[in-house]
Amino acid sequence: MPKTALEPRAARAIVLPVRKPILVVPEPGAEAEEEDLTSRTDLRNERKRSEAAWAEFSKTLVTISERHLLRMELSEAVLSVVQDARRISSPGAKARALRLVRQELRGLDLGLLRERLEDLSHPSARRASTPADDWRRKLLDGGETELAAFVEEHPRADRQRLRTLLRNARKAAAASSNKALGILTQALRDALSAG
C-alpha cells in the first residue's frame, strides 16, 4: 500500500551513517607550531593601552617647555604639529590636535622618547654616582662597622656628627624626606675632601 502524507512519521525510519573520528598523526620530525592563543579581546585591550600611552605622551609633549621640546630631537613635522596644538585653546579642537600629534608620533619608539624626556626633566637621576653617594649608601645600609671603616679611611671626619646624621637620614627615609639625605651627603663630601 502506498504511503500517504497523513501517516505518522514514526513509520518512516531514518538511518544516519556512523562517523568515525579522524586522527591526525604528525609527521615524524615535524615540529608542532605553537598556536597564538591571544583572544580578540586581549588584542583590543592591548591596542587601547597603547593608544592611551600615546595619548598621555602627546599631552605631555604639548605641556612641556619650549626649551625641552626643542631638546627632544623630534622631526620638523612632529615639532610643527606640537606647536600648532599648543596654540589651540578650544577643548574640541585641542583633542583633534592631540590626535594629530599621536598620529605623527606613532612611527617613533615610545620608550626612547620617554627616556629622553626623563633625562631632560631629571638630569641628576642618570648621573654617575660619586664616592660620597657610594659611602652614603653603604652607611645607610650598614651599621657601626661601615662607619668605623669610613672614619678609619678619613680620620678628619667627625664620627659623632656622622652618626647623628645617619640616624636622622634613616628616620627621614621612612618619612621620604630628602633634606636629611642631602645634609648627610654634604657632610660626607666635606669629609672626603678633607682627607
PyRosetta script that sets phi, psi and omega in degrees:
from pyrosetta import init, pose_from_sequence

init()
pose = pose_from_sequence("MPKTALEPRAARAIVLPVRKPILVVPEPGAEAEEEDLTSRTDLRNERKRSEAAWAEFSKTLVTISERHLLRMELSEAVLSVVQDARRISSPGAKARALRLVRQELRGLDLGLLRERLEDLSHPSARRASTPADDWRRKLLDGGETELAAFVEEHPRADRQRLRTLLRNARKAAAASSNKALGILTQALRDALSAG")
pose.set_psi(1, 135.4)
pose.set_omega(1, -178.9)
pose.set_phi(2, -72.2)
pose.set_psi(2, 146.8)
pose.set_omega(2, -179.6)
pose.set_phi(3, -80.5)
pose.set_psi(3, 139.9)
pose.set_omega(3, 179.0)
pose.set_phi(4, -108.4)
pose.set_psi(4, 168.8)
pose.set_omega(4, -178.9)
pose.set_phi(5, -71.9)
pose.set_psi(5, -16.8)
pose.set_omega(5, -177.4)
pose.set_phi(6, -86.5)
pose.set_psi(6, -11.1)
pose.set_omega(6, 179.9)
pose.set_phi(7, -69.3)
pose.set_psi(7, 146.3)
pose.set_omega(7, 179.1)
pose.set_phi(8, -65.2)
pose.set_psi(8, 154.5)
pose.set_omega(8, -176.7)
pose.set_phi(9, -72.9)
pose.set_psi(9, -21.0)
pose.set_omega(9, -178.8)
pose.set_phi(10, -60.1)
pose.set_psi(10, -23.7)
pose.set_omega(10, -179.0)
pose.set_phi(11, -71.6)
pose.set_psi(11, -25.5)
pose.set_omega(11, 178.8)
pose.set_phi(12, -93.9)
pose.set_psi(12, 125.5)
pose.set_omega(12, 179.3)
pose.set_phi(13, -102.3)
pose.set_psi(13, 130.9)
pose.set_omega(13, 177.1)
pose.set_phi(14, -108.4)
pose.set_psi(14, 125.3)
pose.set_omega(14, -179.1)
pose.set_phi(15, -108.9)
pose.set_psi(15, 119.8)
pose.set_omega(15, 178.5)
pose.set_phi(16, -95.7)
pose.set_psi(16, 140.0)
pose.set_omega(16, 179.1)
pose.set_phi(17, -70.9)
pose.set_psi(17, 146.3)
pose.set_omega(17, 178.6)
pose.set_phi(18, -86.9)
pose.set_psi(18, 126.8)
pose.set_omega(18, -179.0)
pose.set_phi(19, -98.6)
pose.set_psi(19, 136.6)
pose.set_omega(19, 176.6)
pose.set_phi(20, -94.2)
pose.set_psi(20, 141.5)
pose.set_omega(20, 179.1)
pose.set_phi(21, -67.0)
pose.set_psi(21, 145.7)
pose.set_omega(21, 179.4)
pose.set_phi(22, -95.6)
pose.set_psi(22, 123.9)
pose.set_omega(22, 178.8)
pose.set_phi(23, -98.1)
pose.set_psi(23, 129.5)
pose.set_omega(23, 178.3)
pose.set_phi(24, -105.1)
pose.set_psi(24, 117.3)
pose.set_omega(24, -179.9)
pose.set_phi(25, -105.6)
pose.set_psi(25, 122.2)
pose.set_omega(25, 179.7)
pose.set_phi(26, -67.4)
pose.set_psi(26, 148.5)
pose.set_omega(26, 179.2)
pose.set_phi(27, -69.6)
pose.set_psi(27, 143.5)
pose.set_omega(27, 178.8)
pose.set_phi(28, -63.6)
pose.set_psi(28, 135.8)
pose.set_omega(28, 178.8)
pose.set_phi(29, 90.3)
pose.set_psi(29, -18.2)
pose.set_omega(29, 179.2)
pose.set_phi(30, -82.4)
pose.set_psi(30, 128.1)
pose.set_omega(30, -179.9)
pose.set_phi(31, -82.5)
pose.set_psi(31, 139.7)
pose.set_omega(31, 178.5)
pose.set_phi(32, -75.6)
pose.set_psi(32, 128.6)
pose.set_omega(32, 179.1)
pose.set_phi(33, -78.3)
pose.set_psi(33, 136.9)
pose.set_omega(33, 178.5)
pose.set_phi(34, -77.4)
pose.set_psi(34, 134.9)
pose.set_omega(34, 179.6)
pose.set_phi(35, -83.4)
pose.set_psi(35, 145.5)
pose.set_omega(35, 174.2)
pose.set_phi(36, -84.8)
pose.set_psi(36, 110.0)
pose.set_omega(36, -175.5)
pose.set_phi(37, -96.4)
pose.set_psi(37, 21.2)
pose.set_omega(37, 179.0)
pose.set_phi(38, -77.1)
pose.set_psi(38, 126.5)
pose.set_omega(38, -178.2)
pose.set_phi(39, -80.8)
pose.set_psi(39, 165.5)
pose.set_omega(39, 177.6)
pose.set_phi(40, -63.3)
pose.set_psi(40, -34.0)
pose.set_omega(40, 179.1)
pose.set_phi(41, -65.5)
pose.set_psi(41, -42.6)
pose.set_omega(41, 178.2)
pose.set_phi(42, -63.3)
pose.set_psi(42, -41.4)
pose.set_omega(42, 178.5)
pose.set_phi(43, -63.9)
pose.set_psi(43, -42.1)
pose.set_omega(43, 179.0)
pose.set_phi(44, -64.2)
pose.set_psi(44, -42.7)
pose.set_omega(44, 178.6)
pose.set_phi(45, -64.1)
pose.set_psi(45, -38.5)
pose.set_omega(45, 177.6)
pose.set_phi(46, -64.8)
pose.set_psi(46, -41.4)
pose.set_omega(46, 176.8)
pose.set_phi(47, -61.5)
pose.set_psi(47, -41.2)
pose.set_omega(47, 179.7)
pose.set_phi(48, -64.8)
pose.set_psi(48, -42.4)
pose.set_omega(48, 178.5)
pose.set_phi(49, -63.4)
pose.set_psi(49, -42.2)
pose.set_omega(49, 178.7)
pose.set_phi(50, -63.0)
pose.set_psi(50, -44.1)
pose.set_omega(50, 179.9)
pose.set_phi(51, -65.3)
pose.set_psi(51, -37.2)
pose.set_omega(51, 177.4)
pose.set_phi(52, -65.4)
pose.set_psi(52, -38.3)
pose.set_omega(52, 178.3)
pose.set_phi(53, -65.2)
pose.set_psi(53, -43.8)
pose.set_omega(53, 177.0)
pose.set_phi(54, -63.6)
pose.set_psi(54, -39.3)
pose.set_omega(54, 179.9)
pose.set_phi(55, -63.3)
pose.set_psi(55, -43.8)
pose.set_omega(55, 179.1)
pose.set_phi(56, -63.1)
pose.set_psi(56, -43.1)
pose.set_omega(56, -179.0)
pose.set_phi(57, -67.6)
pose.set_psi(57, -37.7)
pose.set_omega(57, 179.1)
pose.set_phi(58, -65.8)
pose.set_psi(58, -38.0)
pose.set_omega(58, 175.5)
pose.set_phi(59, -62.8)
pose.set_psi(59, -40.1)
pose.set_omega(59, 179.3)
pose.set_phi(60, -63.1)
pose.set_psi(60, -43.1)
pose.set_omega(60, 179.8)
pose.set_phi(61, -62.0)
pose.set_psi(61, -37.0)
pose.set_omega(61, -178.4)
pose.set_phi(62, -71.9)
pose.set_psi(62, -27.1)
pose.set_omega(62, -175.7)
pose.set_phi(63, -96.1)
pose.set_psi(63, -15.5)
pose.set_omega(63, -178.4)
pose.set_phi(64, -71.7)
pose.set_psi(64, 166.6)
pose.set_omega(64, -178.7)
pose.set_phi(65, -68.9)
pose.set_psi(65, 158.1)
pose.set_omega(65, 179.7)
pose.set_phi(66, -62.0)
pose.set_psi(66, -37.5)
pose.set_omega(66, 179.9)
pose.set_phi(67, -62.2)
pose.set_psi(67, -46.6)
pose.set_omega(67, 178.5)
pose.set_phi(68, -66.1)
pose.set_psi(68, -37.6)
pose.set_omega(68, 180.0)
pose.set_phi(69, -61.4)
pose.set_psi(69, -43.0)
pose.set_omega(69, -179.9)
pose.set_phi(70, -69.1)
pose.set_psi(70, -29.6)
pose.set_omega(70, 178.6)
pose.set_phi(71, -79.3)
pose.set_psi(71, -8.6)
pose.set_omega(71, -179.7)
pose.set_phi(72, -72.0)
pose.set_psi(72, -10.5)
pose.set_omega(72, 178.8)
pose.set_phi(73, 58.9)
pose.set_psi(73, 48.5)
pose.set_omega(73, 178.2)
pose.set_phi(74, -90.7)
pose.set_psi(74, 160.4)
pose.set_omega(74, 178.8)
pose.set_phi(75, -69.4)
pose.set_psi(75, 163.3)
pose.set_omega(75, -179.5)
pose.set_phi(76, -61.7)
pose.set_psi(76, -37.7)
pose.set_omega(76, -179.4)
pose.set_phi(77, -63.1)
pose.set_psi(77, -44.3)
pose.set_omega(77, -179.6)
pose.set_phi(78, -66.8)
pose.set_psi(78, -44.2)
pose.set_omega(78, 178.8)
pose.set_phi(79, -59.3)
pose.set_psi(79, -42.2)
pose.set_omega(79, -179.7)
pose.set_phi(80, -62.5)
pose.set_psi(80, -45.1)
pose.set_omega(80, -179.1)
pose.set_phi(81, -66.3)
pose.set_psi(81, -39.8)
pose.set_omega(81, 179.7)
pose.set_phi(82, -66.0)
pose.set_psi(82, -43.3)
pose.set_omega(82, 179.8)
pose.set_phi(83, -66.3)
pose.set_psi(83, -35.6)
pose.set_omega(83, 174.9)
pose.set_phi(84, -64.8)
pose.set_psi(84, -40.2)
pose.set_omega(84, -179.4)
pose.set_phi(85, -66.4)
pose.set_psi(85, -30.8)
pose.set_omega(85, 179.0)
pose.set_phi(86, -65.4)
pose.set_psi(86, -33.0)
pose.set_omega(86, -175.9)
pose.set_phi(87, -76.6)
pose.set_psi(87, -15.3)
pose.set_omega(87, -174.7)
pose.set_phi(88, -86.2)
pose.set_psi(88, 134.7)
pose.set_omega(88, -179.4)
pose.set_phi(89, -113.1)
pose.set_psi(89, -24.0)
pose.set_omega(89, -179.8)
pose.set_phi(90, -67.8)
pose.set_psi(90, 130.8)
pose.set_omega(90, -175.9)
pose.set_phi(91, -58.7)
pose.set_psi(91, -43.0)
pose.set_omega(91, -179.5)
pose.set_phi(92, -66.4)
pose.set_psi(92, -44.1)
pose.set_omega(92, 179.0)
pose.set_phi(93, -67.3)
pose.set_psi(93, -35.1)
pose.set_omega(93, 178.2)
pose.set_phi(94, -64.3)
pose.set_psi(94, -39.9)
pose.set_omega(94, 178.2)
pose.set_phi(95, -63.1)
pose.set_psi(95, -41.1)
pose.set_omega(95, 177.1)
pose.set_phi(96, -64.9)
pose.set_psi(96, -40.3)
pose.set_omega(96, 179.3)
pose.set_phi(97, -65.0)
pose.set_psi(97, -38.8)
pose.set_omega(97, 177.6)
pose.set_phi(98, -65.5)
pose.set_psi(98, -34.3)
pose.set_omega(98, 175.4)
pose.set_phi(99, -63.6)
pose.set_psi(99, -39.0)
pose.set_omega(99, 177.2)
pose.set_phi(100, -65.0)
pose.set_psi(100, -38.8)
pose.set_omega(100, 177.7)
pose.set_phi(101, -62.2)
pose.set_psi(101, -44.7)
pose.set_omega(101, 178.6)
pose.set_phi(102, -59.5)
pose.set_psi(102, -42.2)
pose.set_omega(102, -179.7)
pose.set_phi(103, -62.2)
pose.set_psi(103, -40.2)
pose.set_omega(103, 179.6)
pose.set_phi(104, -69.4)
pose.set_psi(104, -32.0)
pose.set_omega(104, -176.8)
pose.set_phi(105, -81.2)
pose.set_psi(105, -21.1)
pose.set_omega(105, -170.0)
pose.set_phi(106, -56.1)
pose.set_psi(106, -31.7)
pose.set_omega(106, -179.0)
pose.set_phi(107, -76.6)
pose.set_psi(107, -7.9)
pose.set_omega(107, -176.9)
pose.set_phi(108, -95.3)
pose.set_psi(108, 168.9)
pose.set_omega(108, 179.9)
pose.set_phi(109, -88.3)
pose.set_psi(109, 113.1)
pose.set_omega(109, -176.9)
pose.set_phi(110, -63.7)
pose.set_psi(110, -40.1)
pose.set_omega(110, 179.9)
pose.set_phi(111, -61.2)
pose.set_psi(111, -43.8)
pose.set_omega(111, 179.3)
pose.set_phi(112, -65.3)
pose.set_psi(112, -40.7)
pose.set_omega(112, 179.0)
pose.set_phi(113, -64.6)
pose.set_psi(113, -41.7)
pose.set_omega(113, 178.0)
pose.set_phi(114, -63.9)
pose.set_psi(114, -38.7)
pose.set_omega(114, 179.6)
pose.set_phi(115, -64.2)
pose.set_psi(115, -42.8)
pose.set_omega(115, 177.5)
pose.set_phi(116, -61.0)
pose.set_psi(116, -44.7)
pose.set_omega(116, -179.2)
pose.set_phi(117, -64.8)
pose.set_psi(117, -39.3)
pose.set_omega(117, 178.2)
pose.set_phi(118, -64.5)
pose.set_psi(118, -40.2)
pose.set_omega(118, 177.8)
pose.set_phi(119, -63.2)
pose.set_psi(119, -37.9)
pose.set_omega(119, 179.3)
pose.set_phi(120, -72.8)
pose.set_psi(120, -37.7)
pose.set_omega(120, -176.2)
pose.set_phi(121, -76.3)
pose.set_psi(121, -39.3)
pose.set_omega(121, -176.9)
pose.set_phi(122, -131.4)
pose.set_psi(122, 76.0)
pose.set_omega(122, -176.2)
pose.set_phi(123, -65.6)
pose.set_psi(123, -26.9)
pose.set_omega(123, -177.8)
pose.set_phi(124, -74.8)
pose.set_psi(124, -16.8)
pose.set_omega(124, -178.2)
pose.set_phi(125, -67.8)
pose.set_psi(125, -26.9)
pose.set_omega(125, -176.6)
pose.set_phi(126, -102.8)
pose.set_psi(126, -0.2)
pose.set_omega(126, -177.5)
pose.set_phi(127, -70.5)
pose.set_psi(127, 157.0)
pose.set_omega(127, 179.6)
pose.set_phi(128, -70.9)
pose.set_psi(128, 146.5)
pose.set_omega(128, -178.6)
pose.set_phi(129, -74.1)
pose.set_psi(129, 144.7)
pose.set_omega(129, 179.6)
pose.set_phi(130, -93.4)
pose.set_psi(130, 167.2)
pose.set_omega(130, 176.9)
pose.set_phi(131, -59.1)
pose.set_psi(131, -35.0)
pose.set_omega(131, 178.7)
pose.set_phi(132, -64.5)
pose.set_psi(132, -39.5)
pose.set_omega(132, 177.3)
pose.set_phi(133, -64.5)
pose.set_psi(133, -40.6)
pose.set_omega(133, 178.8)
pose.set_phi(134, -63.2)
pose.set_psi(134, -45.1)
pose.set_omega(134, 179.1)
pose.set_phi(135, -65.0)
pose.set_psi(135, -40.1)
pose.set_omega(135, 178.8)
pose.set_phi(136, -59.0)
pose.set_psi(136, -44.6)
pose.set_omega(136, 179.2)
pose.set_phi(137, -62.3)
pose.set_psi(137, -44.2)
pose.set_omega(137, 179.3)
pose.set_phi(138, -62.7)
pose.set_psi(138, -45.1)
pose.set_omega(138, -177.3)
pose.set_phi(139, -67.8)
pose.set_psi(139, -38.2)
pose.set_omega(139, 179.1)
pose.set_phi(140, -69.3)
pose.set_psi(140, -37.7)
pose.set_omega(140, -179.5)
pose.set_phi(141, -77.9)
pose.set_psi(141, -32.0)
pose.set_omega(141, -175.4)
pose.set_phi(142, -93.3)
pose.set_psi(142, -154.1)
pose.set_omega(142, -177.4)
pose.set_phi(143, -137.5)
pose.set_psi(143, -141.1)
pose.set_omega(143, -175.7)
pose.set_phi(144, -66.6)
pose.set_psi(144, -30.9)
pose.set_omega(144, -178.7)
pose.set_phi(145, -66.6)
pose.set_psi(145, -38.6)
pose.set_omega(145, 178.2)
pose.set_phi(146, -67.8)
pose.set_psi(146, -38.6)
pose.set_omega(146, 177.9)
pose.set_phi(147, -64.4)
pose.set_psi(147, -41.2)
pose.set_omega(147, 178.0)
pose.set_phi(148, -63.6)
pose.set_psi(148, -39.9)
pose.set_omega(148, 178.7)
pose.set_phi(149, -64.2)
pose.set_psi(149, -40.9)
pose.set_omega(149, 179.6)
pose.set_phi(150, -64.8)
pose.set_psi(150, -45.2)
pose.set_omega(150, -178.6)
pose.set_phi(151, -67.1)
pose.set_psi(151, -35.0)
pose.set_omega(151, 177.5)
pose.set_phi(152, -66.5)
pose.set_psi(152, -38.6)
pose.set_omega(152, -179.9)
pose.set_phi(153, -74.5)
pose.set_psi(153, -31.6)
pose.set_omega(153, -178.2)
pose.set_phi(154, -128.3)
pose.set_psi(154, 85.7)
pose.set_omega(154, -171.7)
pose.set_phi(155, -65.5)
pose.set_psi(155, -20.9)
pose.set_omega(155, -179.6)
pose.set_phi(156, -80.9)
pose.set_psi(156, -5.4)
pose.set_omega(156, -179.8)
pose.set_phi(157, -71.2)
pose.set_psi(157, 141.3)
pose.set_omega(157, 179.8)
pose.set_phi(158, -86.1)
pose.set_psi(158, 105.1)
pose.set_omega(158, -175.4)
pose.set_phi(159, -59.8)
pose.set_psi(159, -45.8)
pose.set_omega(159, -175.9)
pose.set_phi(160, -65.6)
pose.set_psi(160, -41.8)
pose.set_omega(160, 178.9)
pose.set_phi(161, -64.8)
pose.set_psi(161, -43.2)
pose.set_omega(161, 178.7)
pose.set_phi(162, -63.3)
pose.set_psi(162, -39.5)
pose.set_omega(162, 178.6)
pose.set_phi(163, -61.6)
pose.set_psi(163, -42.9)
pose.set_omega(163, 178.7)
pose.set_phi(164, -64.7)
pose.set_psi(164, -44.2)
pose.set_omega(164, 179.4)
pose.set_phi(165, -64.0)
pose.set_psi(165, -38.0)
pose.set_omega(165, 177.2)
pose.set_phi(166, -63.4)
pose.set_psi(166, -44.2)
pose.set_omega(166, 178.8)
pose.set_phi(167, -61.1)
pose.set_psi(167, -44.7)
pose.set_omega(167, 179.0)
pose.set_phi(168, -63.6)
pose.set_psi(168, -39.9)
pose.set_omega(168, -179.1)
pose.set_phi(169, -67.4)
pose.set_psi(169, -37.0)
pose.set_omega(169, 177.9)
pose.set_phi(170, -66.0)
pose.set_psi(170, -40.9)
pose.set_omega(170, 177.2)
pose.set_phi(171, -65.5)
pose.set_psi(171, -40.3)
pose.set_omega(171, -178.3)
pose.set_phi(172, -69.9)
pose.set_psi(172, -30.6)
pose.set_omega(172, 178.8)
pose.set_phi(173, -63.9)
pose.set_psi(173, -35.0)
pose.set_omega(173, 177.0)
pose.set_phi(174, -68.3)
pose.set_psi(174, -31.8)
pose.set_omega(174, 179.6)
pose.set_phi(175, -94.7)
pose.set_psi(175, 4.6)
pose.set_omega(175, -179.8)
pose.set_phi(176, 55.4)
pose.set_psi(176, 49.4)
pose.set_omega(176, 176.6)
pose.set_phi(177, -107.2)
pose.set_psi(177, 132.6)
pose.set_omega(177, -177.8)
pose.set_phi(178, -94.5)
pose.set_psi(178, -10.0)
pose.set_omega(178, -176.8)
pose.set_phi(179, -63.1)
pose.set_psi(179, -46.3)
pose.set_omega(179, -179.5)
pose.set_phi(180, -65.6)
pose.set_psi(180, -36.4)
pose.set_omega(180, 177.6)
pose.set_phi(181, -66.3)
pose.set_psi(181, -38.5)
pose.set_omega(181, 177.7)
pose.set_phi(182, -64.7)
pose.set_psi(182, -40.6)
pose.set_omega(182, 178.6)
pose.set_phi(183, -65.5)
pose.set_psi(183, -42.3)
pose.set_omega(183, 177.7)
pose.set_phi(184, -62.4)
pose.set_psi(184, -44.1)
pose.set_omega(184, -179.9)
pose.set_phi(185, -62.4)
pose.set_psi(185, -41.1)
pose.set_omega(185, 178.8)
pose.set_phi(186, -64.4)
pose.set_psi(186, -40.4)
pose.set_omega(186, 177.9)
pose.set_phi(187, -64.2)
pose.set_psi(187, -38.4)
pose.set_omega(187, 177.9)
pose.set_phi(188, -67.2)
pose.set_psi(188, -40.0)
pose.set_omega(188, 177.2)
pose.set_phi(189, -61.5)
pose.set_psi(189, -43.1)
pose.set_omega(189, 178.3)
pose.set_phi(190, -61.5)
pose.set_psi(190, -42.2)
pose.set_omega(190, 179.9)
pose.set_phi(191, -67.1)
pose.set_psi(191, -38.4)
pose.set_omega(191, 178.6)
pose.set_phi(192, -67.1)
pose.set_psi(192, -38.5)
pose.set_omega(192, -178.5)
pose.set_phi(193, -76.1)
pose.set_psi(193, -26.6)
pose.set_omega(193, 179.5)
pose.set_phi(194, -74.6)
pose.set_psi(194, -24.8)
pose.set_omega(194, 177.5)
pose.set_phi(195, 116.7)
pose.dump_pdb("model.pdb")
